[in-house]
Amino acid sequence: MWIADGWKDYELLSCGGGEKLERWDNQILVRPDPQAIWQVERSALWRKANARYSRSQTGGGHWEKNSLPQSWPIHYKELTFQVKPMNFKHTGLFPEQAVNWDFAMEAIRKADRPIRVLNLFAYTGGATVACAKAGASVCHVDAAKGMVAWAKENARLSGLADAPIRWIVDDCAKFVEREIRRGKTYDAIIMDPPSYGRGPGGEVWKLEENLFPFVRLCSQVLSDKPLFVLINSYTTGLAPSVLGYILHLLVGERFGGKVTWDELGLPCTESGMALPCGATGRWVSE
């Protein structure tokens, strides 16, 4: 398991009973988590949380807030992000992705050449900000206008307002198809596709059906000397090795290099265990 243990402003304090107790800087949140199915004796800190997300029996849910700012900044090493509790339990940041930010930043800095990164399903720009901070030029693509605006704010907070970042609001597959026609190429690709979703034109996305052809499409915009390709997945039941095999078939067999895969995890202060938080596959040149 690749564990995101470099945080100071974020901490997984406890988890169990289908929930996790987290510290986001000075704010304590309780959120649902489908992996934390074991039972845990809840300390008094659980009752002192600033807010708790409760699921509704009819779907969705809502925040029960005691005292919580509308948004606030948190820091990861040299990066800064704006956190904001959203309708569907999210905060705008997946802290376990810090291990991938570290991986990408190290690869870009070691490359010692200009690197062009394509970040697809880029959300609020965690990977975009990390890659730009390491000196890469980045193309950030997400279908949600509000998420792209949020990512711009994260870039500004991290001192990257004038960094070479293209901000694109578009369907990721349609954008890649246009880049292929334009002859554009990238040295690194990062993608964080949803388990299920609908495109702007009502197109249905199902990860199990669409991921392989999508990665095959994206492989057509890789440069002649690609640096890395990274795939994230939060689909329950999809093994990390599946991501690795896709990368081996579509990238490794063409460019050589090395493919690795694993679960992502967050260290839990109370138990000493690590909470599983999805999977990642990585292809890197050698």
Protein Blocks (a to p, Z undefined) as FASTA:
>chain_A
ZZdfkbfkbccfbgcehiacddehjaccddddfklmcccdddfklmmpfbdcdddfkgga
ddddfbdcfbdcddehjaccdddddfkopaoiafklmmmmmmmmmmmmmnopacddddeh
klnommmmmmmmnopacddddfblklmmmmmmmmmmnopmmpccddddddfklmmmmmmm
nopacfbdcddddfbdcdfkopacdfklmmmmmmmmmmmmpcfbdfbdcdddfbehiafk
lmmmmmmmmmmmmngpaddddddddddfklopacdebjadddddZZ
